[in-house]
Amino acid sequence: MITAVVELLRIRQWVKNGFVLVPLFFGSEIFKTEAVSRACTAFIVFCLVASAIYIFNDWRDIEADRQHAKKAARPLPSGRVPVLLALTIMVGLLVMAASIIWLAELPKGFAVTVAVYLAINVGYSLGIKHVSVLELFFVASGFMIRLIGGAFALQIDLSPWIVIATGMLALLMATGKRRGDIVQDNDSPLKRKSLAEYNLVFLDSTLTALTGGTIVVYLLFCVSDYAVARFGAGVLITAVPVVLGLLRYLQLIMVRGQGDSPTDLVLNDSGMLAILVVFGAAYGYLIYF
């Protein structure tokens, strides 16, 4: 039972909440104890809320998941965790998150951001997931909200560049996920309505456009006065791992048919992990040395 409950929380997906820590790194706050403490607290809050949302979504989709090739093995549809217990855990997680925000005296802006994140995801679970294209923006918004939440927690201003780049990257991953859903066809008996409005031609065209747009936005950022003043002229070299990472992502989803789980795609591919390490190391050098 304990193993099933841990699986219900989808701890592996907490890596997505790493976007909350991005302002800490890029804001040159990583060696400040108070800033690190606040950022980590914000990260924990998002992890608790995210797990609560996963439980809510699994509860809403329990019947459909039982017909799914992969999701049928999840704790709720498989019956390994009773529904009442799952819902009790969900409420407990939300109470814990609210308590931490209050006890840690995190800024009001952060609390509002978490509330917006919760509302968007509940709306997504209640029906937006079935509205094609719009549901992609809802999925992508989660990453941007995490980023904004991290900035509120540290009370620092975000560069418009990082917000735009994050939004485009998130939309790219959301589109790639839908492509993976179609290619693997794991839920054909009870396919979500939005998938009926997609095909590989549309998704591949969208992926190509988003990839090109993301690269252009990042290159413009690298030669902007803001980037040069903030990181130095050497920031242009970071475009290399960015382009490599985007092309590797496209290769994995368009050639190998992956992408239904962006988290697993990144964590299980040594090439993607190496590119992320190089990207982080390059910025670490530019910012802190």
N, C-alpha and C positions, 0 to 999 in steps of 0.2 A: 504493500500500500504506500509506504514512504517513497519508494522509487517512482511509483505512478504519480504521486503528488508533485514530486520534484519535476517530473516530465511535463506535468500540467502547466507548470510555471514557465516553461520554455526558456530556461536560463541561458541556453545557447544563443538565443536571440537578443540577449542583453547587450551583445556587442554593438548593436545599432545605437544604443544609448551613448556610445562613445562620442557621438556628435555633440553631446552636452559638454564634453571636455575640450572641444576644439578651441573655444575662446581662451581657455586657460593657457593652452600651448602658444597660440598665435598672438596672444595679448602680453606675452613676456612675463606671465605671472607664475610660471611653473616652479620657481624657487621661493615663492612667498607662502609661508605656512598657512596663513589665514585664507588666502585665495584657494589653495589646494584643498583645504578642509571644506570650504563652501562649495567648490566644484564637485567634490566627491559626494557631498550630501545631496546636491542636486541630481547627480548621477543615480544615487540610490533611490531617490523619490521617483524618477522616471522609470527605473527598473520595476519598482513596486506597482506603479500605475500601468505599465506596459503588460505585466503579468496578469493584472486584473482584467485588462481589455482582452487578452488572449482567452481567458476563461469565459468571459462574456460571449465572445465570438464563437467559441467552441460549443457553448450551450445553445446559442441561436442556430448553429449549423449542424447540430448533433445528428439529425436524420439524414441530411445530405452527406455528411462525412462517413456515415456507415456504408454508403455506396461507392466511396472513393477508394481507389487502389492503395493509396498511401495513408490517407487521413483516418481510415477505418481502424487503424492500430492505435490512435491517440487515446489517452486515458478516458475521456468522456464517451465517445462513440463505442469504444470497446467494452465499457462497463467496469473498467478497473477502478474508477473513482466515481462514487455515487454523485448524482447531480446536486443533491442538497449540500453535501460536503464541499463540492466545488464552488457553489454559490456563497457558502459561508466563508470560504477562503478568500474569494473575490472581495467581499465586503471588508474582511479583515485587512486585506492589502491596502484598500483605499483609505481605511481609517488610519493605518500606520503611516501612509504617505502624508495625509493631512496633519497628523500629529508631528511628524518630523519637520514639516514646513513651519509649523507654529513654534515648536520648541527651539528650532535652529534660527528662528527669526529671519528667515529668508525674505527677500524683498517682495512687496506686493505684486510687482510686475512678474516675478517668477511664478507666484501662486496663480495669477491670471493665465499665464502661459500654459501651466499644467491643466487648468480647467478647460482651456480651449482645446488642448490636445485630447483630453478625455471626451469632450463633446463631439469633436470631429470623428473620433474613432467609433463612438457609440452610433453616430449618424451613419457612418460607413457600414457598420454591422447591421443596422436596422433597414438598410435598403439602398444606400448610395452605391454599394459594391455591384449592384446590378445595372447601373447606368454607365454605359460605355463612355470612354474618354474622361468624363468627369471623375470616375473612380480612380483613374490614374493620378489625377491632381490631388485627390484626397490621400492616396498612399504616399505620394511624394511630399506632401505638406508635413507629414510626421517628422521627416528628417530636418526640415527647416525649423519647425517648432522646437525641436530638441536644441538646435544651434542657438536659437533666440533665447530659449530658457537658460542655457549656460551663460549667455551674455548678461541676462538680467540677474542671475545669481551672483555674478562677479561685479555687476554694475559697471560694465564697460560697453563702449559703443562698437558695433560691428561695422566693418567696411561693407558698403553696398556690393562690392565685387564678390566677397565671400558668400553673401546671401544669394546672389544671382547664380554663381557657379554651383553652389550646393543645391539650389532648386533644380537646375538643369540636370545635374548628375543624378539626383533623386528621381526625376521624371524618366531619365534613361533607364535606371534600374527597375522602376515600376513597369515600364514597357517591356523590358527584357523578361520580367517575371511572367507577364501575360503570354509572351511568346513561348516560354517554357511550358506553361499550362496547356497551350494548344498542341504543341509538338508531342508532349508526353501523353496527352489525352487520358489523364487519370480519372476524370469524373464524367465520362460520357453519358451515363444514365441520368444524372441530375446536374448537367452542366449549368454553371451560373449564367444568367441571362446576358450579361455583358460580353461574354466570350463569343456569343452568336454574332456580335457586331464586329468582330475582329477576324482578320485572316493574315496569313504570313506576309502577303504583299504589303498590306497596310502597315503592319508592325515593323517589318524590315525597313520600309521607307521612313517610318517615324524614327526608328533607331539610328538610321544613317543621318537624318537631319539633326537629331539631338546631339549625336556624336560630333558632327561638324560644328554645330553651334557652340557646344561646350569647349571645343578646342579653340575656336576663334575668341570666345569670351576670355578664356584663360590667357591666351597670347596677348590680348589687349590689356589685361590686368598686368602682365609681366612688364610691359613697356609703359605703363601708366606712371604719372608723376608720383602717385601714392605708393606704388610698389617699390619704385626705385628709391624713394626717400625712406621708406620703412625697412626694406630688406637689402638695398644696394642693387647695383646693376647685375650682380650674379644671380638674381632671382630668375632670370630667363632660363637658366640651366634646368630649373625645376619643371619646365615644360616637357622635357624629355621623358621622365617617368609618367607624367600625366598622359601624354599621347600613347606611350607604350601600354599603360594601364587600360585606357579606353579601347585600344585595338585588341588587347588580350581579352577583355570582357566580351567584345563583339565576337571574337573567335570562339569563345567558350559557348556562347548562346546560339550563334548562327551556324557554326560548323559541328559542334558537339551536341547541340540540342539541350544544353543545360539552361539554368536561369530561373527555374520555378522556385528556387530558394536562393536569393542573392547572398545571404549570409553563408550558407554552406558552400556556394560557388567560390567565394573569396577565401574562406578558411581552409578549404580542401585543395586549393590550387597553389602549388609552391611558387609558380610564376607570379601570381597576383600578390602573394604575401611578400615576395622579394621586392617587387615594385613599390609596395606600400612602405617597406622598410627604407628603401632608397629615398623615396619622397620625404618621409619624416626626417631622415638623417640630414638631407639637404637643407630643409627648413630649420632644423635644430642648429645647424652650423651657422646659417645666415642670421638667425635671431639671437643666439646666445654666445657666439664667438666672434 
